[in-house]
């Protein structure tokens, strides 16, 4: 999204297989951009082996190890998809008496646009800024250690950017023709491990 991180009321770290999200949240906290950090995420089939006690729980522990005070962190441990990440985070904050006007979403680099589109749909009253670890693609793949996994996830994320507005899960995002062509090429090449079945977009 190329957003410039700036001080906000609350940061929300979106759970996933990438513990680098928690580390980046900790770095942004130490930079003084927020005083409240919420981690959200239960488990998906792809993260259960990595984070058996839940994504948000493991992210919290990692952030604390990196210097974020325990009292600065809230944990939402149930969300199983991005829509639930946003809706459950909003509700947990409200239950804690926190009604933010500005939110920083911290997630995987290729997930920024989908997280943004989902939040604009489900939490339209807040100003949304996105942040992720500032790495080029090759460097990011090395941090994960599995190129096929990263490309599968990237392709699946783009499919959701395209498909989810039709289902009422997110606001529309402009997808350039060259991006659609690259998407179709990657699907044809077998990078389909994270696709929504029955909804493969052919770029037409």
C-alpha positions as CSV (number, residue, x, y, z in Angstrom):
1,X,0.0,0.0,0.0
2,X,3.1,2.3,0.4
3,X,1.6,3.9,3.5
4,X,3.9,5.8,5.7
5,X,3.6,4.6,9.3
6,X,2.6,7.4,11.7
7,X,1.3,7.7,15.3
8,X,-2.1,5.9,15.7
9,X,-4.5,5.1,18.5
10,X,-4.1,1.3,18.2
11,X,-2.0,-1.2,16.2
12,X,-3.5,-4.6,15.2
13,X,-1.0,-7.4,14.3
14,X,-2.7,-9.9,12.1
15,X,-1.9,-13.5,12.9
16,X,-0.3,-15.8,10.2
17,X,2.6,-18.2,9.8
18,X,5.0,-15.2,9.7
19,X,6.4,-14.4,13.1
20,X,8.1,-11.4,11.5
21,X,4.8,-9.6,11.9
22,X,5.1,-9.7,15.6
23,X,8.7,-8.5,15.4
24,X,7.7,-5.6,13.2
25,X,4.9,-4.7,15.7
26,X,7.5,-4.6,18.4
27,X,9.8,-2.3,16.4
28,X,7.0,0.1,15.7
29,X,6.0,0.1,19.3
30,X,9.5,0.9,20.3
31,X,9.4,3.7,17.8
32,X,6.6,5.3,19.7
33,X,3.8,4.9,17.1
34,X,1.2,3.5,19.5
35,X,0.7,2.5,23.1
36,X,-1.9,-0.3,22.6
37,X,-1.1,-3.4,20.5
38,X,-3.6,-6.1,19.7
39,X,-2.7,-9.4,18.2
40,X,-5.5,-11.4,16.5
41,X,-5.6,-14.9,15.3
42,X,-6.4,-18.5,16.4
43,X,-5.2,-21.1,14.0
44,X,-5.5,-22.3,10.4
45,X,-4.5,-25.7,9.1
46,X,-1.3,-24.0,7.9
47,X,-0.2,-22.5,11.3
48,X,-1.3,-25.2,13.8
49,X,2.0,-27.0,13.7
50,X,4.0,-23.7,14.0
51,X,1.9,-22.1,16.7
52,X,0.0,-24.8,18.5
53,X,-1.3,-22.4,21.2
54,X,-2.7,-20.0,18.6
55,X,-1.1,-17.3,16.4
56,X,-2.0,-14.3,18.6
57,X,-0.7,-16.0,21.7
58,X,2.7,-16.8,20.1
59,X,2.9,-13.3,18.6
60,X,2.3,-11.8,22.0
61,X,5.1,-13.8,23.6
62,X,7.5,-12.9,20.8
63,X,6.7,-9.2,21.1
64,X,7.2,-9.3,24.9
65,X,10.6,-11.0,24.3
66,X,11.4,-8.0,22.1
67,X,10.6,-5.4,24.7
68,X,6.9,-4.7,24.4
69,X,5.3,-4.5,27.9
70,X,2.7,-7.2,28.6
71,X,0.2,-4.5,29.8
72,X,0.4,-2.9,26.3
73,X,-0.9,-6.0,24.6
74,X,-4.4,-7.3,24.0
75,X,-4.9,-10.8,22.5
76,X,-7.9,-11.9,20.3
77,X,-7.4,-15.7,20.1
78,X,-10.4,-16.9,18.0
79,X,-10.2,-15.4,14.5
80,X,-9.9,-17.9,11.7
81,X,-9.9,-15.5,8.8
82,X,-9.2,-11.8,8.0
83,X,-12.8,-10.7,8.3
84,X,-12.9,-12.2,11.8
85,X,-9.5,-10.7,12.6
86,X,-11.0,-7.2,12.0
87,X,-14.4,-7.8,13.4
88,X,-13.2,-9.5,16.6
89,X,-10.5,-7.0,17.1
90,X,-13.0,-4.1,16.8
91,X,-15.3,-5.8,19.3
92,X,-12.5,-6.7,21.8
93,X,-11.3,-3.1,21.8
94,X,-14.8,-1.8,22.4
95,X,-15.3,-4.2,25.3
96,X,-12.0,-2.8,26.8
97,X,-13.4,0.7,26.4
98,X,-11.2,1.6,23.5
99,X,-12.8,3.2,20.5
100,X,-9.9,4.1,18.2
101,X,-10.1,6.7,15.4
102,X,-6.9,5.5,13.8
103,X,-5.6,1.9,13.4
104,X,-2.3,0.6,12.1
105,X,-2.6,-2.8,10.5
106,X,0.6,-4.9,10.6
107,X,0.7,-7.9,8.4
108,X,2.6,-9.9,5.8
109,X,3.8,-7.6,3.0
110,X,1.6,-9.2,0.3
111,X,-1.4,-9.0,2.6
112,X,-1.6,-5.3,3.1
113,X,-4.1,-4.5,0.4
114,X,-6.5,-7.3,1.4
115,X,-6.3,-6.3,5.1
116,X,-6.9,-2.7,4.0
117,X,-9.9,-3.6,1.8
118,X,-11.4,-5.8,4.5
119,X,-11.1,-3.1,7.2
120,X,-12.6,-0.4,5.0
121,X,-15.6,-2.7,4.6
122,X,-16.0,-3.9,8.2
123,X,-14.6,-1.0,10.2
124,X,-15.3,2.1,8.0
125,X,-15.2,4.6,10.8
126,X,-11.5,4.3,11.5
127,X,-8.5,5.7,9.6
128,X,-6.5,2.7,8.3
129,X,-2.8,2.6,7.8
130,X,-1.0,-0.5,6.7
131,X,2.6,-1.6,7.6
132,X,4.7,-4.7,7.0
133,X,8.4,-5.6,7.2
134,X,10.1,-3.5,4.4
135,X,11.7,-6.2,2.4
136,X,12.1,-6.9,-1.3
137,X,10.5,-10.2,-2.5
138,X,13.7,-12.3,-2.5
139,X,14.7,-11.2,0.9
140,X,11.3,-11.8,2.3
141,X,11.2,-15.4,0.9
142,X,14.5,-16.1,2.7
143,X,13.0,-15.1,6.0
144,X,10.2,-17.7,5.5
145,X,12.4,-20.3,3.9
146,X,9.8,-21.7,1.5
147,X,9.4,-20.1,-1.9
148,X,6.5,-22.2,-2.9
149,X,4.5,-21.4,0.2
150,X,5.1,-17.7,-0.2
151,X,4.1,-17.6,-3.9
152,X,1.0,-19.8,-3.2
153,X,0.0,-17.4,-0.4
154,X,0.6,-14.4,-2.6
155,X,-1.5,-15.8,-5.4
156,X,-4.3,-16.8,-3.0
157,X,-4.2,-13.3,-1.4
158,X,-4.7,-11.6,-4.8
159,X,-7.5,-14.0,-5.7
160,X,-9.3,-12.9,-2.4
161,X,-8.7,-9.2,-3.3
162,X,-10.5,-9.9,-6.5
163,X,-13.3,-12.2,-5.2
164,X,-14.1,-11.0,-1.8
165,X,-15.8,-7.7,-2.8
166,X,-18.3,-9.8,-4.7
167,X,-19.1,-11.6,-1.5
168,X,-19.4,-8.5,0.6
169,X,-16.3,-9.2,2.6
170,X,-14.2,-6.2,1.4
171,X,-14.3,-3.0,-0.7
172,X,-13.2,-3.1,-4.3
173,X,-9.6,-2.6,-5.2
174,X,-8.3,-1.7,-8.7
175,X,-6.2,-4.6,-10.1
176,X,-4.1,-3.7,-13.1
177,X,-4.3,-5.9,-16.2
178,X,-0.6,-6.8,-15.9
179,X,-1.2,-8.0,-12.4
180,X,-4.2,-10.2,-13.5
181,X,-2.0,-11.6,-16.3
182,X,0.8,-12.5,-13.8
183,X,-1.8,-14.0,-11.5
184,X,-3.1,-16.3,-14.3
185,X,0.4,-17.3,-15.3
186,X,1.3,-18.3,-11.7
187,X,-1.9,-20.3,-11.4
188,X,-1.1,-22.1,-14.6
189,X,2.4,-22.8,-13.3
190,X,0.9,-24.6,-10.3
191,X,1.1,-22.0,-7.6
192,X,-2.5,-22.8,-6.5
193,X,-2.0,-24.2,-3.0
194,X,-3.9,-21.3,-1.3
195,X,-6.7,-20.7,-3.9
196,X,-10.4,-20.6,-3.1
197,X,-11.7,-23.6,-5.0
198,X,-14.3,-23.0,-7.6
199,X,-13.4,-19.3,-7.9
200,X,-10.2,-19.2,-9.9
201,X,-10.1,-15.9,-11.8
202,X,-8.7,-16.2,-15.3
203,X,-7.9,-12.5,-15.7
204,X,-10.7,-11.9,-18.2
